[in-house]
Amino acid sequence: MKRFPFLFLLLIVANLNAADGGCVEPAARRQPNVVLIITDDQGHGDLGFHGNPKISTPHLDQLAREAVRLNYFYVSPVCAPTRASLMTGRYNYRTGVVDTYIGRALMDPKEVTLAEMLGEAGYRTGIFGKWHLGDNHPMRPQDNGFQETFVIKGGGLGQPSDLPGGSSYHDPIVLRNGKPTRAGGYCSDVFTDAAMQFVENNAEKPFFAYIAFNAPHGPLEVPNEKLLQKYRSMNLAPEQFTTTNRAAKGHPIGKMDSDVTAKVYAMVENVDSNIGRLLAKLDALRLTRDTIVVFLTDNGPQQPRYNSGMFQLKGTVYEGGIHVPCFVRWPGQLQAGRSVDRIAAHIDIAPTLLDLCGVKPPVGVKFDGLSLAPLLRGQKIPWPDRSLYLQWHRGDAPELHRCFAARSQEWKLLQPLGNAEGKMPQPVYKLFNMRDDPLESKDLASTRPEIVARLLAGYEAWFKDVTGSRDYTMPPTIDIGSAQENPVLLTRQDWRGTRAGWTPKSLGHWEVNVLRAGDYHVTVRFRPTGQAGRARVLLAGESAEMKFTAEATEVQFNKVKFPMGKARLNAELMLGNEIIGIGSMEVRLLD
């Protein structure tokens, strides 16, 4: 009883220090909780805090004011590579993730994730929303450190990876700990509900909650008509944004579809409301001061709209594609409202969180990123200049000089061409002084060739390092016949091949590892073809064929022999002289 007045005095002192802007570091009662929030295709300008005069994001704006803000934070130009780096603290090329679909977003299961590292330290770990690093064993989130999972498949809803009947943002089918579950409500709402329940269930011990919204990624399905009409009633013409903050000095927005923007803003406002609900839950459980909250987005916006005056969009290595918000809040430990002007990136989040939580990485784990903890704490220590490297283009393997950026504290070199598949264009190098020209308005490549040469040499050494130990012709394989996943649902998300894609006539195969030889039941699903034909399954010299009618949408093979080992699994439809691919295939080991 005698301790209470003393503790009360400590709390008063702590609050006074916080009010004065001081960074208070009392002895922690326990390791901090971690809430890591990422949104999908939300650009730097999709925040009121960043000068957008139309969008309503009060909770994120408040979070920005209460957090330490990383003003120059970088991610990959597209989502799966960003998520691989976020989870591992390593450049995505090391992990095997090079792209977003057709088998190029499968993360090597040998990679050690942030969830695994925190789980080994006693944390309860959960993921809610989008994983996008592999839908099948051994690449699912539950195979890679997440003890509780509530996720969608592939890169998002409305894609070929959807579970049957679960393609809508409303009442989606979600995998709860591996079991398909119909979730009632809008996707962002149900992800938040599940995360809040996880937080409440684990309030007495340290937890890591990864909330990965798939909004505002397309298809642009809004939460409700009322919210959409709010933005449709506004004037969202480009000139409405040019007087705000940096946009007046920056690049023109270009041709903007007001209806598309209204849908995006409605989806973002809904995400903001859900983040507000989540933060309120932390308050109600008295966990706010014990919880590190990190917010970021996975890349720039997909469609033209206000983007803080930056140039270009998602999929590019200009600032508009890779420069995103990042806020880190930890009340009483990190000074609210501070800004960090040092460059930082997705590769830094895992080592930073481990450092703040007092968790050492396992022996053998080598991060590409740095712990930002000293910067977040405002410590006056030497901080070496470094270069960050960001690259993305379509294709099965990385290619030197194709669509990359090298960013030092002062300079940025980029070669913006070649992100689409096909012949590599002649490289065009651009150089910007980011200290004087953060919006990339004046190319200095012709006047500063020595800087171009230095950054280009650094990029080439980096590329050789991060790609040199991996054979991209041998991607991670999907396990068939495992105890952890039976049956296995294979979709176009993870098939491969020169004709692999999402069009009606695409054709691909899956790289699999059959763990148990034996008899398998195979269900092949597809859209009606309008003509009769034959379905065929092929694996390692074994094959089976069945006829189907013009109206058929599936064919069931009751018993197909699968030999053990690694091989290519094909399923195709033969329509006269034409062969096309299927939609999905379910493979179940028979007892």
C-alpha positions as CSV (number, residue, x, y, z in Angstrom):
1,M,0.0,0.0,0.0
2,K,2.9,2.4,0.8
3,R,4.1,2.1,-2.8
4,F,1.0,3.8,-4.4
5,P,1.9,7.5,-3.6
6,F,5.4,6.9,-5.0
7,L,4.0,5.3,-8.2
8,F,1.5,8.2,-8.5
9,L,4.4,10.7,-8.3
10,L,6.3,8.8,-11.0
11,L,3.3,9.0,-13.3
12,I,3.0,12.8,-12.7
13,V,6.7,13.3,-13.5
14,A,6.3,11.1,-16.6
15,N,3.4,13.0,-17.9
16,L,5.1,16.4,-17.2
17,N,8.1,15.2,-19.2
18,A,5.9,14.0,-22.1
19,A,4.1,17.3,-22.1
20,D,7.4,19.2,-22.3
21,G,8.4,17.0,-25.4
22,G,10.8,15.0,-23.4
23,C,11.5,11.3,-24.2
24,V,10.8,9.4,-21.0
25,E,12.3,5.9,-20.5
26,P,11.1,4.4,-17.2
27,A,11.7,0.8,-16.6
28,A,9.2,-1.1,-18.7
29,R,6.8,-3.4,-16.9
30,R,7.1,-5.9,-19.7
31,Q,8.2,-6.1,-23.3
32,P,6.1,-3.7,-25.4
33,N,3.3,-5.0,-27.7
34,V,3.7,-4.3,-31.4
35,V,0.8,-3.3,-33.7
36,L,2.1,-3.1,-37.3
37,I,-0.5,-1.6,-39.8
38,I,0.0,-1.5,-43.5
39,T,-2.5,-0.4,-46.2
40,D,-2.6,-1.3,-49.9
41,D,-2.0,1.3,-52.6
42,Q,-2.6,4.2,-50.3
43,G,-0.3,7.0,-51.5
44,H,1.6,9.6,-49.6
45,G,-1.1,12.2,-50.5
46,D,-4.0,10.0,-49.3
47,L,-3.9,11.7,-45.8
48,G,-5.2,14.9,-44.5
49,F,-2.0,15.3,-42.5
50,H,-0.1,15.5,-45.8
51,G,-2.1,18.4,-47.1
52,N,-4.9,16.7,-48.9
53,P,-7.9,19.1,-48.5
54,K,-10.6,16.6,-49.4
55,I,-9.9,13.3,-47.7
56,S,-11.0,12.7,-44.1
57,T,-8.4,10.8,-42.1
58,P,-8.7,12.2,-38.5
59,H,-7.3,9.1,-36.8
60,L,-4.3,8.8,-39.0
61,D,-3.7,12.5,-38.7
62,Q,-3.8,12.2,-34.9
63,L,-1.5,9.2,-35.0
64,A,1.0,11.3,-37.1
65,R,0.9,14.0,-34.5
66,E,1.5,11.5,-31.6
67,A,4.2,9.6,-33.4
68,V,7.7,10.0,-34.7
69,R,7.4,10.6,-38.4
70,L,10.0,9.2,-40.8
71,N,9.9,11.9,-43.5
72,Y,11.9,10.0,-46.1
73,F,10.6,6.5,-45.9
74,Y,10.9,4.1,-48.9
75,V,9.3,0.9,-50.0
76,S,9.3,-1.2,-53.2
77,P,7.2,0.0,-56.2
78,V,4.7,-2.9,-55.7
79,C,3.2,-4.7,-52.8
80,A,4.6,-8.3,-52.4
81,P,8.3,-7.2,-52.5
82,T,7.5,-4.6,-49.9
83,R,5.9,-7.2,-47.6
84,A,8.8,-9.6,-48.0
85,S,11.2,-6.9,-46.9
86,L,8.9,-5.8,-44.1
87,M,8.7,-9.3,-42.7
88,T,12.4,-10.2,-42.9
89,G,14.4,-6.9,-42.8
90,R,16.1,-8.1,-46.0
91,Y,15.9,-7.0,-49.6
92,N,13.1,-8.9,-51.4
93,Y,15.4,-10.3,-54.0
94,R,17.2,-12.3,-51.3
95,T,13.8,-13.9,-50.3
96,G,12.9,-15.1,-53.8
97,V,10.0,-12.5,-54.1
98,V,10.4,-10.6,-57.3
99,D,6.9,-9.7,-58.4
100,T,3.2,-9.9,-57.4
101,Y,1.7,-12.8,-59.2
102,I,2.1,-16.0,-61.4
103,G,4.5,-17.7,-58.9
104,R,6.8,-14.7,-58.4
105,A,5.5,-13.7,-54.9
106,L,6.4,-16.9,-53.1
107,M,8.8,-16.2,-50.2
108,D,11.4,-18.8,-49.5
109,P,10.3,-20.6,-46.3
110,K,13.9,-20.6,-45.1
111,E,13.6,-16.9,-44.5
112,V,13.1,-16.0,-40.8
113,T,10.2,-13.6,-40.3
114,L,9.6,-10.9,-37.7
115,A,6.7,-13.1,-36.4
116,E,9.1,-16.0,-35.9
117,M,11.6,-13.9,-34.1
118,L,9.1,-12.3,-31.8
119,G,7.3,-15.6,-31.3
120,E,10.5,-17.2,-30.1
121,A,10.8,-14.3,-27.6
122,G,7.5,-15.2,-26.1
123,Y,5.2,-13.0,-28.1
124,R,1.7,-14.1,-29.2
125,T,1.6,-13.4,-33.0
126,G,-1.3,-12.7,-35.3
127,I,-2.0,-11.5,-38.8
128,F,-5.2,-10.0,-40.1
129,G,-5.7,-9.3,-43.8
130,K,-3.3,-9.7,-46.6
131,W,-0.2,-11.9,-46.6
132,H,0.7,-12.1,-50.3
133,L,3.9,-14.2,-49.8
134,G,2.5,-17.6,-50.6
135,D,-1.0,-19.3,-50.3
136,N,0.2,-22.9,-49.7
137,H,2.3,-24.8,-47.3
138,P,5.1,-24.1,-46.5
139,M,4.7,-20.5,-47.4
140,R,1.5,-19.6,-45.5
141,P,1.7,-17.1,-42.6
142,Q,1.0,-19.9,-40.1
143,D,4.0,-21.7,-41.5
144,N,6.1,-18.6,-40.9
145,G,5.6,-17.6,-37.4
146,F,2.0,-16.4,-37.1
147,Q,0.2,-18.3,-34.4
148,E,-3.2,-16.8,-35.3
149,T,-4.2,-16.1,-38.8
150,F,-7.2,-14.4,-40.4
151,V,-6.2,-13.8,-44.0
152,I,-7.3,-13.6,-47.6
153,K,-5.4,-15.4,-50.4
154,G,-3.1,-14.0,-53.0
155,G,-2.8,-10.3,-53.6
156,G,-6.3,-9.4,-52.6
157,L,-10.0,-10.0,-53.1
158,G,-11.4,-10.0,-56.6
159,Q,-8.4,-12.0,-58.0
160,P,-8.0,-15.6,-59.2
161,S,-6.7,-16.6,-55.8
162,D,-10.1,-16.0,-54.2
163,L,-11.7,-18.9,-52.4
164,P,-14.8,-20.2,-54.2
165,G,-17.7,-17.7,-53.6
166,G,-15.4,-15.2,-51.8
167,S,-14.5,-12.6,-54.4
168,S,-16.3,-9.6,-52.8
169,Y,-15.1,-7.0,-50.4
170,H,-18.4,-7.5,-48.6
171,D,-18.9,-10.8,-46.7
172,P,-15.6,-12.2,-47.9
173,I,-14.5,-15.8,-47.3
174,V,-11.4,-15.5,-45.0
175,L,-9.0,-18.2,-43.9
176,R,-9.2,-18.3,-40.1
177,N,-6.2,-20.4,-39.0
178,G,-6.4,-22.2,-42.3
179,K,-10.2,-22.9,-42.3
180,P,-12.4,-21.1,-44.8
181,T,-14.9,-18.8,-43.0
182,R,-17.6,-16.5,-44.3
183,A,-17.0,-13.2,-42.6
184,G,-20.0,-10.9,-42.3
185,G,-19.3,-7.3,-43.2
186,Y,-16.9,-5.2,-45.2
187,C,-13.3,-6.6,-45.4
188,S,-11.5,-3.8,-43.6
189,D,-14.1,-3.9,-40.8
190,V,-13.8,-7.7,-40.3
191,F,-10.0,-7.6,-40.3
192,T,-10.1,-4.9,-37.6
193,D,-12.7,-6.9,-35.6
194,A,-10.5,-9.9,-35.6
195,A,-7.4,-7.9,-34.7
196,M,-9.2,-6.2,-31.8
197,Q,-10.4,-9.6,-30.5
198,F,-6.8,-10.8,-30.7
199,V,-5.5,-7.8,-28.7
200,E,-8.2,-8.3,-26.1
201,N,-7.5,-12.0,-25.8
202,N,-3.8,-11.4,-25.3
203,A,-3.8,-8.2,-23.2
204,E,-1.9,-9.9,-20.4
205,K,1.2,-10.8,-22.4
206,P,3.2,-9.2,-25.2
207,F,1.7,-9.6,-28.6
208,F,2.5,-8.8,-32.2
209,A,-0.5,-7.9,-34.3
210,Y,0.1,-7.4,-38.1
211,I,-3.0,-5.7,-39.6
212,A,-2.6,-5.7,-43.4
213,F,-5.6,-4.0,-45.1
214,N,-6.2,-4.8,-48.8
215,A,-7.9,-1.4,-49.2
216,P,-7.8,0.9,-51.2
217,H,-6.4,-1.7,-53.7
218,G,-8.8,-2.4,-56.6
219,P,-11.3,-3.6,-57.4
220,L,-12.6,-0.4,-55.8
221,E,-15.5,-1.8,-53.8
222,V,-16.6,0.8,-51.3
223,P,-17.8,0.1,-47.8
224,N,-21.2,1.8,-48.3
225,E,-23.0,4.2,-50.6
226,K,-23.3,7.0,-48.1
227,L,-19.5,7.3,-47.7
228,L,-19.1,7.1,-51.5
229,Q,-21.7,9.9,-52.1
230,K,-19.9,12.1,-49.6
231,Y,-16.9,12.2,-52.0
232,R,-18.9,12.1,-55.2
233,S,-20.6,15.3,-54.0
234,M,-17.2,17.1,-53.8
235,N,-15.3,18.8,-56.5
236,L,-12.3,16.5,-57.0
237,A,-10.8,18.1,-60.0
238,P,-7.0,18.3,-60.0
239,E,-6.9,22.0,-59.6
240,Q,-8.6,21.6,-56.2
241,F,-5.4,20.2,-54.8
242,T,-2.7,22.4,-56.3
243,T,-2.7,25.0,-53.6
244,T,-1.9,22.6,-50.8
245,N,1.5,22.2,-49.3
246,R,4.1,20.8,-51.8
247,A,1.6,20.2,-54.6
248,A,1.8,23.8,-55.7
249,K,5.5,23.4,-56.4
250,G,5.3,19.8,-57.5
251,H,4.3,17.8,-60.5
252,P,0.8,18.1,-62.1
253,I,-1.6,15.4,-61.1
254,G,-2.5,14.6,-64.7
255,K,-5.7,13.1,-65.9
256,M,-7.7,12.2,-62.8
257,D,-11.0,10.2,-62.7
258,S,-13.1,11.9,-60.0
259,D,-15.3,8.9,-59.5
260,V,-12.3,6.6,-59.0
261,T,-10.8,9.1,-56.6
262,A,-14.1,9.2,-54.7
263,K,-14.1,5.4,-54.3
264,V,-10.5,5.4,-53.1
265,Y,-11.2,8.2,-50.6
266,A,-14.2,6.3,-49.3
267,M,-12.2,3.2,-48.8
268,V,-9.3,5.1,-47.1
269,E,-11.8,6.9,-44.8
270,N,-13.2,3.5,-43.8
271,V,-9.6,2.3,-43.0
272,D,-9.0,5.4,-41.0
273,S,-12.2,4.7,-38.9
274,N,-11.0,1.2,-38.3
275,I,-7.6,2.3,-37.2
276,G,-9.4,4.7,-34.8
277,R,-11.4,1.7,-33.4
278,L,-8.2,-0.3,-33.0
279,L,-6.4,2.5,-31.1
280,A,-9.5,3.1,-29.0
281,K,-9.4,-0.6,-28.0
282,L,-5.8,-0.1,-26.9
283,D,-6.9,2.8,-24.8
284,A,-9.8,0.9,-23.3
285,L,-7.5,-2.0,-22.3
286,R,-4.9,0.5,-20.9
287,L,-2.4,-0.9,-23.3
288,T,-1.5,2.3,-25.2
289,R,1.6,3.1,-23.3
290,D,2.8,-0.5,-23.6
291,T,2.3,-0.7,-27.3
292,I,4.4,0.4,-30.3
293,V,2.2,1.3,-33.2
294,V,3.7,1.5,-36.7
295,F,1.8,2.7,-39.7
296,L,3.0,2.6,-43.3
297,T,1.7,1.9,-46.8
298,D,3.1,-0.6,-49.3
299,N,3.7,1.6,-52.4
300,G,2.4,4.7,-54.1
301,P,-1.2,5.1,-55.5
302,Q,-2.3,3.1,-58.4
303,Q,-4.4,5.8,-60.0
304,P,-3.6,9.5,-60.7
305,R,-4.6,11.7,-57.8
306,Y,-3.1,14.1,-55.3
307,N,0.3,12.6,-54.2
308,S,2.0,15.4,-52.3
309,G,3.3,16.9,-55.5
310,M,5.5,13.8,-56.2
311,F,6.0,12.4,-59.7
312,Q,4.5,9.2,-61.0
313,L,2.6,6.3,-59.3
314,K,2.8,2.7,-58.0
315,G,5.1,0.5,-60.1
316,T,7.7,3.2,-60.7
317,V,10.9,4.2,-58.9
318,Y,10.1,7.9,-58.9
319,E,9.2,9.3,-55.5
320,G,5.5,8.9,-56.2
321,G,5.9,5.1,-56.4
322,I,8.2,4.4,-53.5
323,H,8.0,7.3,-51.0
324,V,5.3,6.6,-48.4
325,P,4.2,7.6,-44.9
326,C,5.7,5.9,-41.9
327,F,4.7,6.8,-38.3
328,V,6.0,5.1,-35.1
329,R,4.1,5.8,-31.9
330,W,5.1,4.6,-28.4
331,P,3.8,7.0,-25.8
332,G,6.2,7.9,-23.0
333,Q,9.1,6.3,-24.8
334,L,9.2,8.2,-28.1
335,Q,8.7,11.9,-28.3
336,A,5.4,12.8,-30.0
337,G,5.5,15.0,-33.0
338,R,9.2,14.5,-33.9
339,S,10.3,14.1,-37.5
340,V,13.3,12.2,-38.7
341,D,15.0,13.5,-41.9
342,R,17.3,10.5,-42.4
343,I,16.4,8.1,-45.2
344,A,14.8,4.8,-44.1
345,A,13.0,1.9,-45.7
346,H,11.0,-1.2,-45.3
347,I,14.1,-3.2,-44.6
348,D,14.6,-1.2,-41.4
349,I,11.3,-2.1,-39.7
350,A,12.1,-5.6,-38.5
351,P,15.5,-4.7,-36.9
352,T,14.0,-1.6,-35.4
353,L,11.1,-3.4,-33.8
354,L,13.4,-6.1,-32.4
355,D,15.6,-3.5,-30.9
356,L,12.8,-1.6,-29.3
357,C,11.4,-4.9,-27.9
358,G,14.8,-6.0,-26.6
359,V,14.8,-9.1,-28.7
360,K,18.0,-10.2,-30.4
361,P,17.8,-11.7,-33.9
362,P,18.6,-15.4,-34.1
363,V,22.2,-16.4,-34.9
364,G,22.6,-16.5,-38.7
365,V,20.0,-13.9,-39.5
366,K,21.5,-11.1,-41.5
367,F,19.5,-7.9,-42.0
368,D,20.0,-5.5,-44.8
369,G,18.2,-2.9,-42.7
370,L,19.3,-0.9,-39.7
371,S,17.7,-0.4,-36.3
372,L,16.2,3.1,-36.4
373,A,15.7,3.1,-32.6
374,P,18.4,5.8,-32.0
375,L,16.8,8.1,-34.6
376,L,13.3,7.4,-33.1
377,R,14.6,8.2,-29.7
378,G,16.3,11.4,-30.8
379,Q,19.7,10.3,-29.6
380,K,22.6,12.4,-30.7
381,I,24.8,9.8,-32.3
382,P,26.7,9.6,-35.6
383,W,24.5,8.3,-38.3
384,P,26.4,7.1,-41.4
385,D,25.2,8.0,-44.8
386,R,24.1,4.9,-46.8
387,S,22.4,4.1,-50.0
388,L,19.0,2.4,-50.3
389,Y,18.3,0.4,-53.4
390,L,14.8,-0.3,-54.8
391,Q,14.0,-2.2,-58.0
392,W,11.0,-3.8,-59.6
393,H,10.0,-5.1,-63.0
394,R,7.8,-7.9,-64.3
395,G,9.6,-11.2,-65.0
396,D,10.7,-14.4,-63.3
397,A,14.1,-13.1,-62.4
398,P,15.7,-9.7,-61.6
399,E,17.6,-8.1,-64.4
400,L,20.5,-5.7,-64.0
401,H,19.8,-2.0,-64.7
402,R,16.1,-2.5,-65.2
403,C,13.8,0.0,-63.4
404,F,15.9,0.8,-60.3
405,A,16.7,3.6,-57.9
406,A,19.7,4.2,-55.7
407,R,19.0,6.7,-52.9
408,S,21.6,8.3,-50.7
409,Q,20.8,11.0,-48.2
410,E,21.6,13.7,-50.7
411,W,21.3,12.1,-54.1
412,K,19.0,9.8,-56.0
413,L,20.0,8.0,-59.2
414,L,17.2,6.2,-61.1
415,Q,16.8,4.3,-64.3
416,P,13.0,4.3,-64.8
417,L,12.6,2.2,-67.9
418,G,11.8,-1.5,-68.3
419,N,9.2,-2.3,-65.6
420,A,7.1,-4.2,-68.1
421,E,8.1,-7.6,-69.5
422,G,9.8,-7.6,-72.9
423,K,13.1,-6.4,-74.3
424,M,15.0,-4.1,-72.0
425,P,15.0,-0.5,-73.4
426,Q,18.2,1.4,-73.6
427,P,18.9,2.6,-70.0
428,V,18.2,6.3,-69.3
429,Y,19.9,7.5,-66.0
430,K,18.4,10.4,-64.1
431,L,20.0,12.1,-61.1
432,F,18.4,14.4,-58.6
433,N,19.7,16.3,-55.6
434,M,17.1,15.3,-53.0
435,R,18.3,17.9,-50.5
436,D,17.5,20.8,-52.9
437,D,15.0,19.1,-55.1
438,P,13.0,16.5,-53.2
439,L,10.2,16.4,-55.9
440,E,12.6,15.4,-58.7
441,S,12.1,18.4,-60.9
442,K,15.7,18.9,-62.3
443,D,17.7,16.1,-63.7
444,L,21.4,16.7,-63.0
445,A,22.8,13.5,-64.7
446,S,24.6,15.3,-67.5
447,T,26.3,17.8,-65.1
448,R,27.3,15.5,-62.3
449,P,28.6,12.4,-64.1
450,E,30.9,11.5,-61.1
451,I,27.8,11.2,-58.8
452,V,26.1,9.0,-61.5
453,A,29.1,6.8,-61.7
454,R,29.4,6.4,-57.9
455,L,25.8,5.5,-57.4
456,L,25.6,3.3,-60.4
457,A,28.7,1.3,-59.1
458,G,27.0,1.0,-55.7
459,Y,23.8,-0.3,-57.3
460,E,25.6,-2.8,-59.5
461,A,27.5,-4.2,-56.4
462,W,24.2,-4.4,-54.5
463,F,22.5,-6.2,-57.4
464,K,25.2,-8.8,-57.5
465,D,25.1,-9.3,-53.8
466,V,21.3,-9.7,-53.3
467,T,20.8,-11.9,-56.4
468,G,24.0,-13.9,-56.5
469,S,23.1,-16.7,-54.1
470,R,19.7,-17.5,-55.6
471,D,18.7,-19.5,-58.6
472,Y,15.5,-17.9,-59.8
473,T,14.7,-20.7,-62.2
474,M,14.1,-22.9,-59.1
475,P,11.3,-21.1,-57.1
476,P,10.0,-22.3,-53.8
477,T,7.8,-25.4,-54.2
478,I,4.3,-26.0,-52.9
479,D,3.9,-29.1,-50.7
480,I,1.3,-31.7,-51.8
481,G,0.2,-34.4,-49.4
482,S,1.4,-32.7,-46.2
483,A,-0.2,-33.1,-42.8
484,Q,-0.4,-29.3,-42.5
485,E,-2.5,-28.8,-45.7
486,N,-4.7,-31.4,-47.2
487,P,-6.5,-30.7,-49.5
488,V,-4.3,-28.1,-51.3
489,L,-6.1,-25.4,-53.4
490,L,-3.9,-24.2,-56.3
491,T,-4.8,-21.1,-58.2
492,R,-3.5,-18.9,-61.0
493,Q,-1.9,-16.7,-58.4
494,D,1.0,-19.1,-58.1
495,W,1.2,-21.0,-61.4
496,R,4.2,-20.3,-63.7
497,G,5.2,-20.6,-67.3
498,T,5.5,-18.5,-70.5
499,R,1.8,-18.5,-71.0
500,A,0.9,-18.0,-67.3
501,G,-1.5,-15.2,-66.6
502,W,-5.1,-14.3,-65.7
503,T,-6.6,-14.2,-69.2
504,P,-9.1,-16.8,-70.4
505,K,-6.5,-18.5,-72.6
506,S,-3.6,-18.4,-70.1
507,L,-1.9,-21.7,-69.3
508,G,0.5,-22.5,-66.6
509,H,1.9,-25.1,-64.2
510,W,2.7,-25.3,-60.5
511,E,6.1,-26.2,-59.0
512,V,5.2,-28.8,-56.4
513,N,6.8,-31.2,-53.9
514,V,4.8,-34.3,-53.4
515,L,5.6,-35.5,-49.9
516,R,3.6,-38.7,-50.0
517,A,3.2,-40.9,-53.1
518,G,-0.2,-42.3,-53.5
519,D,-3.7,-41.8,-54.8
520,Y,-5.1,-38.2,-54.9
521,H,-8.5,-36.9,-55.6
522,V,-8.3,-33.9,-58.0
523,T,-11.0,-31.3,-58.7
524,V,-10.4,-29.0,-61.7
525,R,-12.5,-25.8,-61.8
526,F,-12.9,-23.4,-64.7
527,R,-15.4,-21.0,-66.4
528,P,-17.8,-22.6,-68.9
529,T,-16.1,-22.9,-72.2
530,G,-19.2,-23.1,-74.4
531,Q,-18.0,-26.3,-76.0
532,A,-17.3,-29.9,-74.9
533,G,-13.7,-30.9,-74.4
534,R,-11.3,-32.9,-72.2
535,A,-9.6,-32.0,-69.0
536,R,-6.1,-33.4,-68.4
537,V,-3.9,-33.6,-65.3
538,L,-0.1,-34.3,-65.7
539,L,2.6,-34.8,-63.1
540,A,6.0,-36.4,-63.6
541,G,5.0,-38.7,-66.5
542,E,1.6,-39.6,-64.9
543,S,-1.5,-38.3,-66.5
544,A,-5.3,-38.6,-66.4
545,E,-8.0,-37.4,-68.8
546,M,-11.8,-36.9,-68.5
547,K,-14.4,-35.5,-70.8
548,F,-16.6,-32.5,-69.9
549,T,-19.7,-30.8,-71.4
550,A,-20.0,-27.3,-72.8
551,E,-21.8,-26.2,-69.6
552,A,-19.4,-27.8,-67.2
553,T,-17.5,-25.7,-64.6
554,E,-15.5,-28.6,-62.9
555,V,-14.2,-32.0,-63.5
556,Q,-13.4,-34.5,-60.7
557,F,-10.7,-37.1,-61.0
558,N,-11.5,-39.6,-58.3
559,K,-8.1,-41.3,-58.2
560,V,-4.9,-40.0,-59.7
561,K,-1.5,-41.5,-58.8
562,F,1.1,-39.0,-57.7
563,P,4.7,-40.1,-57.4
564,M,6.8,-38.6,-54.6
565,G,9.2,-35.8,-55.3
566,K,9.5,-32.4,-56.9
567,A,7.9,-31.9,-60.3
568,R,5.7,-29.7,-62.4
569,L,1.9,-30.2,-62.0
570,N,-0.2,-29.2,-65.0
571,A,-3.9,-29.1,-65.5
572,E,-5.3,-28.1,-68.8
573,L,-8.4,-28.0,-71.0
574,M,-8.3,-29.4,-74.5
575,L,-10.8,-27.8,-76.8
576,G,-10.3,-29.2,-80.2
577,N,-6.9,-28.2,-81.3
578,E,-6.6,-25.5,-78.6
579,I,-5.2,-26.0,-75.1
580,I,-6.0,-23.5,-72.3
581,G,-5.5,-23.3,-68.6
582,I,-8.0,-23.9,-65.8
583,G,-9.1,-21.6,-63.0
584,S,-8.0,-23.6,-60.0
585,M,-7.3,-27.1,-58.8
586,E,-7.9,-28.8,-55.5
587,V,-5.7,-31.8,-54.7
588,R,-6.5,-34.1,-51.8
589,L,-4.5,-37.1,-50.6
590,L,-6.7,-40.1,-50.2
591,D,-6.3,-42.2,-47.0
